[in-house]
Amino acid sequence: MEEQKIKQDISIGANIRRIRTEKKIRQVELVRLLQLEGVEMSRETLVKIERGKQHIRATQLRAIRDALGTTYDELLAER
């Protein structure tokens, strides 16, 4: 069964970028943290997600939430 992808109607990518930069975490650092948790992601994929060019998978969203120490509410908030 294929993993569910989450559409980027709400600005998930922009929220990820905002939270990441507020916490002074570089893209490569976030990708490294995700890979340590067993979530396959490249920096290029993260860039596409942050720009809203690629759907994010549920496992990626969960891992990003944990790595950034934030909540789903923060990640899914409309701004």
Contacts in CASP RR format, 6 or more apart in sequence:
PFRMAT RR
TARGET T0000
AUTHOR 0000-0000-0000
METHOD contacts of the structure
MODEL  1
MEEQKIKQDISIGANIRRIRTEKKIRQVELVRLLQLEGVEMSRETLVKIE
RGKQHIRATQLRAIRDALGTTYDELLAER
3 57 0 8 1.000
3 58 0 8 1.000
3 59 0 8 1.000
4 57 0 8 1.000
4 58 0 8 1.000
5 55 0 8 1.000
5 56 0 8 1.000
5 57 0 8 1.000
5 58 0 8 1.000
6 12 0 8 1.000
6 55 0 8 1.000
6 56 0 8 1.000
6 57 0 8 1.000
6 58 0 8 1.000
6 61 0 8 1.000
7 55 0 8 1.000
8 49 0 8 1.000
8 52 0 8 1.000
8 55 0 8 1.000
8 56 0 8 1.000
10 76 0 8 1.000
10 77 0 8 1.000
10 78 0 8 1.000
11 52 0 8 1.000
11 78 0 8 1.000
11 79 0 8 1.000
12 49 0 8 1.000
12 52 0 8 1.000
12 56 0 8 1.000
12 61 0 8 1.000
12 75 0 8 1.000
12 76 0 8 1.000
13 49 0 8 1.000
13 50 0 8 1.000
13 51 0 8 1.000
13 52 0 8 1.000
13 56 0 8 1.000
14 50 0 8 1.000
14 52 0 8 1.000
14 79 0 8 1.000
15 74 0 8 1.000
15 75 0 8 1.000
15 76 0 8 1.000
15 77 0 8 1.000
15 79 0 8 1.000
16 49 0 8 1.000
16 50 0 8 1.000
16 64 0 8 1.000
16 68 0 8 1.000
16 75 0 8 1.000
17 50 0 8 1.000
18 79 0 8 1.000
19 68 0 8 1.000
19 70 0 8 1.000
19 74 0 8 1.000
19 75 0 8 1.000
20 27 0 8 1.000
20 30 0 8 1.000
20 68 0 8 1.000
23 68 0 8 1.000
25 67 0 8 1.000
25 68 0 8 1.000
27 43 0 8 1.000
27 46 0 8 1.000
27 47 0 8 1.000
27 50 0 8 1.000
28 43 0 8 1.000
30 46 0 8 1.000
30 64 0 8 1.000
30 67 0 8 1.000
30 68 0 8 1.000
31 41 0 8 1.000
31 42 0 8 1.000
31 43 0 8 1.000
31 46 0 8 1.000
33 67 0 8 1.000
34 41 0 8 1.000
34 60 0 8 1.000
34 63 0 8 1.000
34 64 0 8 1.000
34 67 0 8 1.000
35 41 0 8 1.000
37 63 0 8 1.000
37 66 0 8 1.000
37 67 0 8 1.000
38 63 0 8 1.000
39 59 0 8 1.000
39 60 0 8 1.000
39 63 0 8 1.000
41 60 0 8 1.000
45 54 0 8 1.000
48 54 0 8 1.000
49 56 0 8 1.000
49 60 0 8 1.000
56 64 0 8 1.000
61 72 0 8 1.000
61 75 0 8 1.000
64 75 0 8 1.000
65 71 0 8 1.000
65 72 0 8 1.000
65 75 0 8 1.000
END
